[in-house]
Amino acid sequence: MDGFDADAVVVQRNPMSGGATTAGERKGPAGVIPKVGGELQGAYEPFKPPETYEAAKVSEDENDPERMMMLMRQRAGMWFTLAKFIRPLQAKGMTSTDIFDATGIEPKEQATWVVWLQCYASLKEGLDFDSTKLEYFHDEYRGAPNLSQIMYMPAATRAAAATFVVDNEFEETQTRELVKAYEIKSANVRTVAARDFNDTPGDILAYKLYRDILELQRYQGEEEALKIFERGMLYAVTEKAKARMATAVELFKRTKLGEGGSLANGESDEGAREAELQVVRLEEAEFLFIPMPVIGNLNKVTAAKVRTAGVLENTGNIFGVFSPQANTDWVALPKWDLLLQAVAPFALFIDDTSQTDIEGVKDKAEPGLLISDKSDNSPRFGQYYLVAKTSSLVLAGSNAAAETVSVMDGKDILQSERDGKKINTLARVLLCVRAPSRGGDGMSAEFVG
């Protein structure tokens, strides 16, 4: 242009913060702001509500705005049926105010219905909730408001809590207290007192009431404590929980008396129970017993088991405490003189004493215990002994573990030895013990006493 120097230097000014630079670019304090549709495209996507339960959705046949608004305007159906229409109408661009203008249902009531419906549908589709109990929540004025509180429960406990609400016909304020009880129990789960209340809704609510008693102020009086106690006993399930409730009332009484009652004046509190421990002195006959190992059944035991039967060591304590060997059954029998004289006694089961060849024992068909002493294995006349017997089915070369055990008369053992037959005597049989009898059968233990 005329009047201007063609070689003049063009001065560029720094653009203002946030002002435009090159086409489509804007600068901020942190640098160039990305264009919409670029790096932050996902952040500007329209909001998509999460998938809901099938029970809260409308079918294709129902998805007609005019029909849905007509049914809502006439309130033609239960609340959970009409509540399903709210989300589809909002998805078609209608606001809660528009729905109110068309149906007369206020926005607050619409929001309440939507909340109830989500909780109702979760219970209906859950496997742990009895669907027959859903009818309790059909009442819009008594049952359904409970859903506003149940919705705060975790999915794992919601069904059990809802069942408890229905069974006890709770109102919303009572259900709110139950939800609060779950929170308190969860926060104090590691305390000793909380462990006495299990995880059922009844015990959880009782735990909350137990704490309410402990937190009562003295001026509120014993009557209020007893009122809470009665409610707690109504809901408590376990005996431990009920005992804790009684303890809370007792503590409140003592606290109140300590403020200005009889305890504060130095008088005795007749109602307060002092700790007591009962003391019992044993009669000598009550703890005089002798333990011995039970090594098996006479029909199945092997000679090796007899030889390795445990021997109890006398510890010398006055209460008869003993330490049995592991993996062995033991039985305690009275300290009869015959057993006290035995050095290494042990017991064997007999399924049917009538199947034995022992005089005085085979006359009755009943179980018994055969007591023997393995330290005495020298045969004598007038005694019975356990002997090792090799079965004809056992192959030659088998060890002693394959030997069975049988009962043999001492005179027969001595006769066999005289005839040159080797008999392996294991233990002397001391006595046979039968179980107690309801009727007198003439038997007694005098001969062993």
C-alpha positions in Angstrom: 0.0 0.0 0.0 1.1 3.6 -0.7 2.8 5.3 2.3 3.9 2.0 4.0 7.3 0.4 3.9 7.0 -2.9 2.2 9.9 -4.3 4.3 8.4 -3.3 7.6 8.6 -6.0 10.4 5.2 -7.3 11.5 5.0 -7.5 15.4 2.9 -10.4 16.7 1.2 -10.0 20.1 0.9 -12.8 22.6 -2.7 -14.0 22.6 -4.6 -13.5 25.8 -5.0 -16.5 28.1 -7.8 -18.6 26.7 -7.9 -16.7 23.4 -7.9 -18.3 20.0 -4.5 -19.2 18.4 -4.5 -21.3 15.3 -7.7 -22.6 13.9 -9.7 -24.6 16.4 -7.1 -24.2 19.2 -7.5 -22.5 22.5 -4.8 -22.1 25.1 -5.3 -22.4 28.9 -2.9 -22.2 31.8 -1.9 -25.8 31.2 -1.5 -25.5 27.5 -3.6 -26.1 24.5 -7.2 -27.3 25.3 -8.0 -30.4 23.2 -10.9 -30.0 20.7 -14.2 -31.6 21.5 -14.2 -34.9 19.6 -10.5 -35.4 20.3 -8.9 -36.8 23.5 -11.8 -35.9 25.8 -14.6 -37.1 23.4 -15.8 -39.8 25.9 -16.1 -37.2 28.7 -18.8 -35.3 26.7 -20.9 -38.3 25.9 -24.6 -38.1 26.9 -25.4 -39.8 30.3 -26.5 -43.4 30.0 -28.3 -44.8 33.1 -27.1 -48.2 34.2 -29.0 -51.3 33.2 -31.9 -52.0 35.6 -33.7 -55.1 36.7 -36.0 -56.9 34.3 -38.8 -56.4 36.7 -38.4 -52.6 36.5 -38.5 -52.5 32.7 -41.5 -52.0 30.4 -42.2 -54.4 27.6 -42.4 -53.4 23.9 -46.2 -53.5 24.1 -46.3 -51.1 27.1 -43.8 -48.6 25.7 -46.4 -46.2 24.4 -46.1 -42.7 26.0 -49.8 -41.9 25.6 -50.8 -45.2 27.1 -48.3 -44.9 30.0 -49.4 -41.3 30.9 -53.1 -42.3 30.7 -52.5 -45.2 33.2 -50.5 -43.0 35.5 -53.1 -40.2 35.3 -55.8 -42.7 36.3 -53.5 -44.5 38.7 -54.7 -47.6 37.1 -52.5 -50.2 38.7 -50.2 -50.8 41.7 -47.4 -48.3 42.4 -44.7 -50.7 41.1 -46.5 -51.1 37.8 -46.9 -47.3 37.3 -43.3 -46.6 38.5 -41.9 -48.6 35.5 -43.2 -45.9 33.2 -41.2 -43.0 34.6 -37.8 -43.9 33.3 -39.1 -44.6 29.7 -40.9 -41.3 29.7 -37.8 -39.5 30.8 -35.8 -41.3 28.1 -38.2 -39.7 25.6 -37.3 -36.2 26.8 -40.0 -35.6 29.4 -38.9 -34.1 32.7 -40.5 -34.8 36.1 -42.4 -31.5 35.7 -43.7 -32.6 32.4 -44.9 -35.9 33.8 -46.5 -34.0 36.7 -48.4 -31.7 34.2 -49.6 -34.7 32.3 -50.5 -37.1 35.1 -50.8 -35.1 38.3 -48.1 -37.2 40.1 -45.7 -34.9 41.8 -41.9 -35.1 41.2 -41.2 -36.1 44.7 -43.6 -39.0 44.5 -42.1 -40.0 41.1 -38.6 -40.1 42.6 -39.9 -42.1 45.6 -41.5 -44.6 43.3 -38.3 -45.0 41.3 -36.3 -45.8 44.4 -38.9 -48.2 45.7 -39.0 -50.0 42.3 -35.3 -50.7 42.2 -35.3 -52.2 45.7 -38.6 -54.1 45.0 -37.2 -55.5 41.7 -33.9 -56.6 43.4 -35.9 -58.6 45.9 -38.2 -60.1 43.3 -35.3 -61.3 41.1 -33.2 -62.4 44.0 -33.0 -66.1 44.9 -32.8 -65.6 48.7 -36.1 -63.8 49.1 -39.5 -65.6 49.2 -41.5 -64.0 46.4 -44.7 -64.6 48.4 -43.6 -62.0 50.9 -43.5 -59.2 48.2 -47.2 -58.6 48.8 -46.3 -56.8 52.0 -44.7 -54.0 50.0 -47.7 -53.5 47.7 -49.3 -51.2 50.4 -48.1 -47.8 49.3 -48.7 -46.3 52.8 -47.3 -49.0 55.2 -45.2 -51.6 53.4 -43.6 -49.9 50.5 -42.0 -47.1 52.5 -39.8 -49.7 54.1 -38.1 -50.1 50.7 -36.6 -46.7 51.1 -34.5 -48.0 54.0 -33.9 -51.6 52.7 -32.3 -50.2 49.6 -29.3 -49.1 51.7 -28.6 -52.7 52.7 -25.8 -54.6 50.9 -27.1 -57.3 48.4 -25.8 -60.1 50.7 -28.0 -59.1 53.6 -30.9 -57.3 51.9 -33.0 -60.4 51.5 -32.7 -61.5 55.1 -33.4 -58.0 56.4 -36.5 -57.7 54.1 -37.8 -61.1 55.3 -37.4 -59.9 58.9 -39.2 -56.7 58.1 -42.1 -58.6 56.6 -42.3 -61.2 59.3 -42.5 -58.5 62.0 -44.7 -56.2 60.0 -42.3 -53.3 60.4 -43.0 -49.7 59.5 -40.4 -47.4 58.0 -39.1 -46.0 61.3 -38.5 -49.6 62.6 -36.8 -50.6 59.4 -34.6 -47.5 59.6 -33.6 -48.7 63.1 -32.8 -52.1 61.7 -30.5 -50.7 59.0 -28.8 -48.6 61.7 -28.3 -51.8 63.7 -26.5 -53.4 60.8 -24.1 -50.4 60.6 -23.5 -50.5 64.4 -22.9 -54.3 64.4 -20.5 -54.0 61.4 -18.5 -51.2 63.1 -18.2 -53.2 66.4 -17.9 -56.7 65.0 -14.5 -57.3 66.8 -15.7 -56.4 70.3 -16.4 -59.1 72.8 -20.0 -58.1 73.3 -20.8 -58.2 69.6 -19.6 -61.7 69.3 -22.4 -62.8 71.6 -24.9 -61.7 68.9 -25.0 -63.7 65.7 -25.6 -62.4 62.2 -29.3 -62.9 62.0 -31.4 -59.7 61.7 -33.0 -60.4 65.1 -29.7 -60.7 67.0 -28.3 -57.7 65.1 -31.3 -55.5 66.1 -31.0 -56.8 69.7 -27.3 -55.7 69.7 -28.3 -52.2 68.8 -30.9 -52.2 71.6 -28.3 -53.6 74.0 -26.1 -50.6 73.2 -29.1 -48.3 73.6 -29.5 -49.5 77.2 -25.9 -49.0 78.0 -26.0 -45.4 76.5 -29.1 -44.4 78.5 -28.7 -41.4 80.8 -29.6 -42.0 84.5 -32.4 -39.5 84.4 -34.2 -41.5 81.8 -35.0 -44.1 84.4 -35.2 -47.8 84.8 -38.6 -47.9 83.1 -37.1 -46.8 79.8 -34.3 -49.4 80.2 -36.9 -52.2 80.8 -38.9 -51.0 77.7 -35.9 -51.4 75.5 -35.0 -54.7 77.1 -38.4 -56.1 76.3 -38.0 -55.2 72.7 -34.6 -56.7 72.6 -35.8 -60.0 74.1 -38.6 -60.0 71.5 -36.1 -60.0 68.6 -33.0 -61.8 70.1 -32.5 -65.3 68.8 -29.6 -66.8 70.7 -29.4 -67.4 74.4 -26.1 -65.5 74.6 -27.8 -62.4 73.1 -30.7 -62.7 75.6 -28.2 -63.0 78.5 -26.4 -59.9 77.2 -29.6 -57.9 77.2 -30.3 -58.9 80.8 -26.7 -57.9 81.7 -27.3 -54.4 80.2 -30.3 -53.8 82.4 -28.4 -55.0 85.4 -25.5 -52.6 84.6 -28.0 -49.7 84.2 -29.5 -50.4 87.6 -26.1 -50.5 89.3 -25.1 -47.2 87.6 -28.3 -45.5 88.7 -27.9 -46.8 92.3 -24.3 -45.6 92.3 -25.5 -42.0 91.5 -27.9 -41.6 94.5 -29.5 -44.9 95.4 -28.9 -47.4 98.1 -25.4 -48.2 97.1 -24.3 -44.6 97.3 -25.7 -44.4 100.8 -23.8 -47.4 102.0 -26.8 -49.7 102.1 -26.8 -53.2 100.7 -28.3 -53.8 97.3 -30.5 -56.8 97.7 -31.4 -57.0 94.0 -27.8 -57.0 92.8 -26.3 -60.5 92.3 -22.7 -60.9 93.4 -20.5 -63.3 91.6 -20.7 -66.8 93.0 -18.7 -70.0 92.3 -19.8 -73.3 93.6 -17.2 -75.4 95.4 -17.5 -79.2 95.4 -15.3 -81.5 97.4 -14.8 -84.9 95.8 -15.6 -88.0 97.7 -12.8 -90.5 97.6 -15.0 -92.9 95.7 -16.0 -90.3 93.1 -12.6 -89.9 91.5 -11.0 -93.3 92.1 -10.8 -94.7 88.6 -8.1 -96.3 86.5 -7.8 -95.5 82.8 -6.7 -98.1 80.3 -6.3 -98.4 76.6 -8.9 -100.0 74.4 -6.9 -101.7 71.6 -9.8 -103.0 69.5 -12.3 -105.8 69.0 -11.5 -109.3 70.1 -12.6 -110.7 66.7 -10.3 -108.3 64.8 -7.3 -107.5 67.0 -3.9 -108.8 66.2 -1.2 -110.1 68.5 1.0 -107.2 67.6 -1.6 -104.8 68.9 -1.7 -106.6 72.2 2.1 -106.5 72.5 2.2 -102.8 71.8 -0.7 -101.8 74.0 0.1 -98.6 75.9 0.9 -98.5 79.6 -0.2 -95.6 81.7 2.5 -93.9 83.8 1.5 -92.9 87.3 2.0 -89.1 87.6 1.3 -89.1 91.3 -1.2 -86.2 91.3 -4.1 -86.3 93.7 -6.8 -85.7 91.0 -6.0 -88.7 88.8 -4.9 -86.6 85.8 -3.4 -88.7 83.1 -1.9 -88.2 79.6 -3.1 -90.9 77.2 -1.1 -91.9 74.1 -2.3 -90.4 70.8 -4.5 -92.4 68.4 -5.7 -94.8 71.1 -9.1 -95.1 72.7 -9.1 -95.2 76.5 -11.7 -96.2 79.1 -11.9 -95.3 82.7 -13.0 -98.0 85.1 -13.4 -98.1 88.9 -10.2 -98.8 90.9 -11.1 -102.4 91.8 -8.4 -104.2 93.6 -8.1 -106.7 90.7 -7.2 -103.8 88.4 -4.9 -102.1 90.8 -2.8 -105.3 91.0 -2.5 -105.4 87.2 0.8 -103.9 85.8 -0.2 -103.4 82.2 -4.0 -103.7 81.8 -5.8 -103.1 78.6 -9.4 -103.7 77.2 -10.9 -105.4 74.2 -14.5 -105.0 72.9 -16.7 -108.1 72.6 -19.7 -107.7 70.3 -21.6 -110.7 71.7 -20.4 -112.3 74.9 -22.5 -115.4 74.1 -20.1 -116.2 71.2 -17.1 -116.7 73.5 -16.1 -119.9 75.1 -15.8 -118.5 78.6 -17.8 -119.9 81.5 -19.9 -117.4 83.2 -19.7 -115.0 80.3 -21.3 -116.9 77.4 -24.6 -117.2 79.2 -25.7 -113.7 78.1 -25.9 -112.2 74.6 -24.7 -108.7 75.0 -21.6 -106.5 74.5 -18.8 -106.4 77.0 -15.3 -105.3 77.7 -12.6 -108.0 78.3 -9.9 -106.7 80.6 -6.5 -108.4 80.4 -3.0 -107.9 81.8 -0.1 -108.4 79.4 2.5 -108.4 82.1 1.1 -111.8 83.3 1.4 -114.3 80.5 2.5 -117.5 82.4 -0.4 -120.0 82.1 -1.9 -121.4 85.3 -4.9 -123.6 86.2 -8.2 -121.8 86.8 -7.4 -118.7 84.6 -8.2 -117.6 81.1 -5.5 -116.2 78.7 -5.3 -114.4 75.4 -3.2 -116.4 73.0 -1.8 -115.7 69.5 -3.4 -117.8 66.8 -2.1 -118.1 63.3 -4.9 -118.3 60.8 -4.9 -121.1 58.2 -5.4 -118.4 55.6 -2.1 -116.7 56.5 0.8 -117.7 54.3 4.0 -119.0 55.7 6.5 -116.4 56.6 4.0 -113.8 57.7 5.0 -111.7 60.7 3.2 -111.4 64.0 0.9 -108.6 62.7 -1.0 -111.4 60.9 -1.7 -113.4 64.0 -5.2 -113.2 65.5 -6.1 -113.4 69.1 -8.4 -115.8 70.9 -9.2 -116.8 74.5 -7.9 -120.1 75.9 -8.3 -121.9 79.3 -5.0 -122.1 81.2 -5.3 -125.9 81.7 -5.6 -126.3 77.9 -2.5 -124.2 77.3 -0.6 -126.3 79.8 -1.8 -129.6 78.2 -0.8 -128.4 74.8 2.7 -127.5 76.0 3.0 -130.9 77.6 2.0 -132.5 74.2 4.8 -130.5 72.5 2.6 -127.8 70.9 3.9 -124.3 71.2 1.3 -121.8 72.4 2.1 -118.1 72.4 0.5 -116.7 75.5 -0.1 -112.9 75.4 -1.9 -111.9 78.5 -4.0 -113.1 81.4 -7.8 -112.3 81.2 -8.8 -110.5 84.4 -12.5 -110.0 84.1 -15.4 -109.2 81.7 -17.2 -105.9 82.3 -20.8 -105.5 81.2 -22.7 -102.3 80.7 -25.1 -101.1 83.4 -28.4 -102.9 83.6 -31.8 -101.3 84.2 -33.1 -104.3 86.0 -31.3 -106.3 88.7 -29.6 -109.4 87.1 -27.8 -110.6 90.2 -24.4 -109.4 89.1 -22.2 -107.3 91.3 -18.6 -106.0 91.5 -18.0 -107.1 95.1 -15.5 -109.8 94.1 -13.2 -107.3 92.5 -13.7 -104.5 95.0 
